[in-house]
Amino acid sequence: MLAADPGASIANIAAEAGVDRRTVYRRFASREDLLTAIHASRLTAIERSIEDARLREAPVAVALHRYVENIIGVNRTWPVDLTLMLADDTVRARRDTAVREVDVFLERATDEELLRPGLPEGWASTVLSQLMLLASRQMPGLTPAQAADVVVDTLLHGLRAS
C-alpha cells in the first residue's frame, strides 16, 4: 500500500491490513515509527540476501544469479520508496555497508572477467540495481528466478542478438 501511496494514513494502512488503527498504534507510536520498522525490515532482508548469495566465496556467476534473485524477491516483498528509507542515519549506514559488499563483489566479477574492465566507477552497480528494480516492477509474471535469468543475461550480454 505504501508503494502505491507513500502518504497513506495509519487508518488506511490498518484498514488494508484488516485491523483497527488502534492495533497499529499499539505497536507503532507514529506513522514514522511504522515507516522506520518497514525500512529496517527491508534492509534486513537485503542483508540476508547478500549473505545468502555468498558473494565472497561462491563462484561469481552463481553468486550473481543468487544475489539478483534474492533482491528481486526483496523488491517485490518490500516495494517502499528508497529515498525515504535513506533519511534515517542508522538505516543509511547499514545500507552503505551492504552497497560496499556488492561493490567488492562486482570488482571480483571484473577481476575474474565476468564483467568488462574499464567501465566508469560505479557503472556496473548502477546498471545492476536498475535492472533488478525494473525486473521487480515490470515483470511481475516472472518468478524471481526467471527474472534473475533475464537480468543476469542482460547485464552480461546486453540486448544484442547472439
C-alpha positions as CSV (number, residue, x, y, z in Angstrom):
1,M,0.0,0.0,0.0
2,L,2.8,2.4,0.9
3,A,4.4,1.7,-2.5
4,A,1.3,2.8,-4.3
5,D,0.6,5.7,-1.9
6,P,3.6,6.8,0.2
7,G,1.3,9.2,2.0
8,A,-1.2,6.6,3.1
9,S,-2.6,7.2,6.6
10,I,-2.4,4.8,9.5
11,A,-6.1,4.4,9.3
12,N,-5.9,3.4,5.6
13,I,-3.0,1.1,6.4
14,A,-4.9,-0.5,9.2
15,A,-8.0,-1.0,7.1
16,E,-5.9,-2.6,4.3
17,A,-4.4,-4.9,6.9
18,G,-7.8,-5.8,8.2
19,V,-7.1,-4.4,11.7
20,D,-8.2,-1.4,13.7
21,R,-5.9,1.6,13.7
22,R,-5.6,1.3,17.5
23,T,-3.9,-2.1,16.8
24,V,-1.3,-0.4,14.6
25,Y,-0.8,2.4,17.2
26,R,-0.2,-0.2,20.0
27,R,2.8,-1.5,18.1
28,F,3.9,1.8,16.4
29,A,3.6,5.1,18.2
30,S,3.6,7.1,15.0
31,R,3.5,6.7,11.2
32,E,7.2,7.5,11.2
33,D,7.8,4.6,13.6
34,L,5.9,2.3,11.3
35,L,8.0,3.5,8.3
36,T,11.2,3.1,10.2
37,A,10.2,-0.5,11.0
38,I,9.3,-1.2,7.4
39,H,12.6,0.3,6.2
40,A,14.6,-1.7,8.8
41,S,12.8,-4.9,7.7
42,R,13.6,-4.2,4.0
43,L,17.3,-3.6,4.9
44,T,17.5,-6.8,7.0
45,A,16.1,-8.7,4.0
46,I,18.7,-7.1,1.8
47,E,21.5,-8.0,4.2
48,R,20.2,-11.6,4.3
49,S,20.1,-11.7,0.5
50,I,23.7,-10.7,0.3
51,E,24.7,-13.2,3.0
52,D,22.8,-16.0,1.2
53,A,24.4,-15.2,-2.1
54,R,27.8,-15.8,-0.6
55,L,29.3,-13.0,-2.7
56,R,32.9,-13.6,-1.4
57,E,33.1,-17.3,-1.7
58,A,30.6,-18.8,-4.2
59,P,31.6,-18.9,-7.9
60,V,30.9,-15.5,-9.3
61,A,28.2,-16.4,-11.8
62,V,26.4,-18.4,-9.2
63,A,26.7,-15.7,-6.6
64,L,25.5,-13.1,-9.1
65,H,22.4,-15.0,-10.0
66,R,21.6,-15.9,-6.4
67,Y,22.0,-12.2,-5.3
68,V,19.8,-10.9,-8.2
69,E,17.1,-13.5,-7.5
70,N,17.1,-12.6,-3.8
71,I,17.0,-8.9,-4.3
72,I,14.1,-9.2,-6.8
73,G,12.2,-11.0,-4.1
74,V,13.1,-8.3,-1.6
75,N,12.0,-5.6,-4.0
76,R,8.6,-7.3,-4.5
77,T,8.1,-8.0,-0.8
78,W,9.2,-4.5,0.4
79,P,8.4,-2.1,-2.5
80,V,8.9,1.1,-0.5
81,D,10.4,4.4,-1.5
82,L,14.2,4.0,-1.1
83,T,14.6,7.8,-0.8
84,L,12.5,7.8,2.4
85,M,14.4,4.8,3.7
86,L,17.7,6.6,3.5
87,A,16.6,9.6,5.5
88,D,17.4,7.6,8.7
89,D,21.1,7.8,9.5
90,T,21.3,4.3,11.0
91,V,19.4,2.7,8.1
92,R,21.6,4.7,5.6
93,A,24.8,3.4,7.3
94,R,23.6,-0.2,7.1
95,R,22.6,0.3,3.5
96,D,26.0,1.8,2.7
97,T,27.7,-1.3,4.2
98,A,25.5,-3.6,2.0
99,V,26.4,-1.5,-1.1
100,R,30.1,-1.8,-0.3
101,E,29.7,-5.5,-0.1
102,V,28.1,-5.7,-3.5
103,D,30.7,-3.3,-5.0
104,V,33.5,-5.5,-3.7
105,F,31.7,-8.5,-5.4
106,L,31.4,-6.6,-8.7
107,E,35.2,-5.8,-8.5
108,R,35.7,-9.6,-8.1
109,A,33.4,-10.3,-11.0
110,T,35.5,-7.9,-13.1
111,D,38.8,-9.4,-11.9
112,E,37.5,-12.8,-12.9
113,E,36.5,-11.4,-16.3
114,L,32.7,-12.0,-15.9
115,L,32.3,-8.2,-16.3
116,R,34.2,-6.0,-18.7
117,P,37.0,-3.9,-17.2
118,G,37.4,-0.2,-17.8
119,L,33.8,0.8,-17.1
120,P,33.3,4.1,-15.3
121,E,33.4,3.6,-11.5
122,G,30.0,2.5,-10.1
123,W,28.6,1.8,-13.6
124,A,28.1,-1.9,-13.1
125,S,26.5,-1.4,-9.7
126,T,24.1,1.3,-11.1
127,V,23.1,-0.8,-14.1
128,L,22.6,-3.9,-12.0
129,S,20.4,-2.2,-9.4
130,Q,18.3,-0.5,-12.1
131,L,17.9,-3.8,-14.0
132,M,16.8,-5.5,-10.7
133,L,14.3,-2.7,-9.9
134,L,12.9,-2.9,-13.4
135,A,12.5,-6.7,-13.3
136,S,10.9,-6.4,-9.9
137,R,8.3,-4.0,-11.1
138,Q,7.8,-4.5,-14.8
139,M,7.9,-8.3,-14.9
140,P,5.5,-9.5,-12.2
141,G,4.6,-12.6,-14.1
142,L,8.1,-14.0,-13.8
143,T,9.3,-15.7,-10.7
144,P,12.3,-14.1,-9.0
145,A,14.4,-16.9,-10.5
146,Q,13.1,-16.3,-14.0
147,A,13.5,-12.5,-13.6
148,A,17.1,-13.1,-12.4
149,D,17.8,-15.1,-15.6
150,V,16.7,-12.1,-17.6
151,V,18.6,-9.5,-15.5
152,V,21.9,-11.5,-15.4
153,D,21.7,-12.3,-19.1
154,T,21.1,-8.6,-19.9
155,L,23.9,-7.5,-17.6
156,L,26.4,-9.9,-19.1
157,H,25.4,-9.8,-22.8
158,G,23.3,-6.7,-23.3
159,L,20.3,-6.8,-25.7
160,R,22.1,-7.7,-29.0
161,A,21.3,-10.9,-30.8
162,S,23.7,-13.8,-30.5
